[in-house]
Amino acid sequence: MALPADPVINDSVTITFTKDIVPILQTYCYGTGGQKCHVSDTNLGASGDFTTCSGLISKVNNGSLEARVFDPAGGMPPSYSLSPQELTDTALQTLELWVAQGTNCD
């Protein structure tokens, strides 16, 4: 699976769920091959359906996105993932800016 193109990340860019966050989630969080993670029909018991903006926002609001993804010791993506196991700096910055901008669901 190809990694999403790196967008230009700066405070003047409005990050949206549909345009900017979904491609990151598709690459790192939904699973690939037989793995299904963070989708409605997960087969790995992943906590949270990230195919909807509200599903991911619940993880922002309870602090688990920060603890599991933004913290290098958080363990996401997991080592057993068939998807890339480390977010690019751009993907991480995009997620962080999306949260800082108020989690736009457009």
Helices and strands as residue ranges (DSSP letters): I 17-21, H 22-28, H 53-61, H 64-65, I 66-70, H 89-100
